[in-house]
Amino acid sequence: MQDVTPFRDQGCKFCREFWISHSDQPKLIGVSLEYQCHLYRCGVCQSWWEYGLNHPHVIDRELADAIVADIAQSSS
């Protein structure tokens, strides 16, 4: 079973604030139809956020790279 990191422990205060208030971080990188999500990247802490069918959450670099590749392939 995968460990769940509480929302308050993900990213930084700037990118967490984006989802609940007004912040300019993270920035939308693109939309992936394959992964059915929006991909965001925080310019402050460099965390990657996936916002798909569930709530927004931080993802690891490996998954982010796969989603970025899908976004790039879809846009070409």
GUROZA-954595 format. One line per 2 residues: number of its first residue (from 1); their letters; for each residue z negated, y negated, x of C-alpha. Coordinates in Angstrom, 2 decimals. Layout:
BEGIN
NUM	a	Z,Y,X; ...
This chain:
BEGIN
1	mq	0.00,0.00,0.00; 0.96,-3.43,1.32
3	dv	-1.82,-5.94,1.97; -1.66,-9.06,-0.17
5	tp	-2.38,-12.37,1.56; -4.01,-14.91,-0.76
7	fr	-1.82,-17.94,-1.48; -4.36,-20.28,0.16
9	dq	-3.86,-18.41,3.47; -0.05,-18.58,3.48
11	gc	1.93,-21.25,5.31; 0.30,-24.65,5.86
13	kf	-1.18,-27.26,3.54; 2.15,-29.09,3.37
15	cr	4.26,-26.17,2.19; 1.54,-24.82,-0.14
17	ef	1.35,-28.28,-1.72; 5.09,-28.10,-2.50
19	wi	4.51,-25.40,-5.09; 1.65,-27.17,-6.89
21	sh	2.29,-30.88,-6.42; 4.56,-33.24,-4.53
23	sd	5.50,-32.46,-0.95; 8.78,-32.53,0.91
25	qp	8.12,-29.16,2.59; 9.42,-26.49,2.53
27	kl	13.15,-27.18,2.33; 15.58,-25.01,0.41
29	ig	17.79,-23.02,2.80; 19.86,-21.31,0.14
31	vs	20.08,-18.83,-2.72; 20.68,-15.12,-2.20
33	le	22.17,-13.12,-5.03; 21.67,-9.87,-3.10
35	yq	17.93,-10.47,-2.70; 17.67,-12.41,-6.00
37	ch	15.71,-15.25,-4.47; 15.64,-18.79,-3.16
39	ly	14.81,-19.03,0.55; 12.77,-21.95,1.88
41	rc	11.63,-22.95,5.38; 8.73,-25.25,6.18
43	gv	9.54,-27.87,8.79; 5.86,-28.30,9.64
45	cq	4.60,-24.73,10.25; 8.02,-22.98,10.36
47	sw	7.01,-20.38,7.77; 9.69,-18.75,5.61
49	we	9.12,-18.65,1.84; 10.84,-16.38,-0.67
51	yg	10.80,-17.43,-4.32; 12.33,-14.72,-6.43
53	ln	11.35,-12.94,-9.59; 7.64,-13.38,-8.84
55	hp	5.62,-16.17,-7.30; 6.56,-17.91,-4.02
57	hv	5.20,-16.21,-0.92; 5.58,-16.23,2.86
59	id	7.84,-13.55,4.31; 8.31,-12.27,7.84
61	re	11.10,-13.34,10.16; 12.96,-10.03,9.84
63	la	13.35,-10.36,6.07; 14.17,-14.07,6.38
65	da	16.95,-13.26,8.86; 18.42,-10.70,6.45
67	iv	18.37,-13.21,3.59; 19.90,-15.94,5.78
69	ad	22.71,-13.55,6.74; 23.35,-12.79,3.06
71	ia	23.41,-16.50,2.20; 25.86,-17.17,5.07
73	qs	28.10,-14.27,4.02; 28.10,-15.41,0.37
75	ss	29.03,-18.98,1.26; 32.01,-18.05,3.46
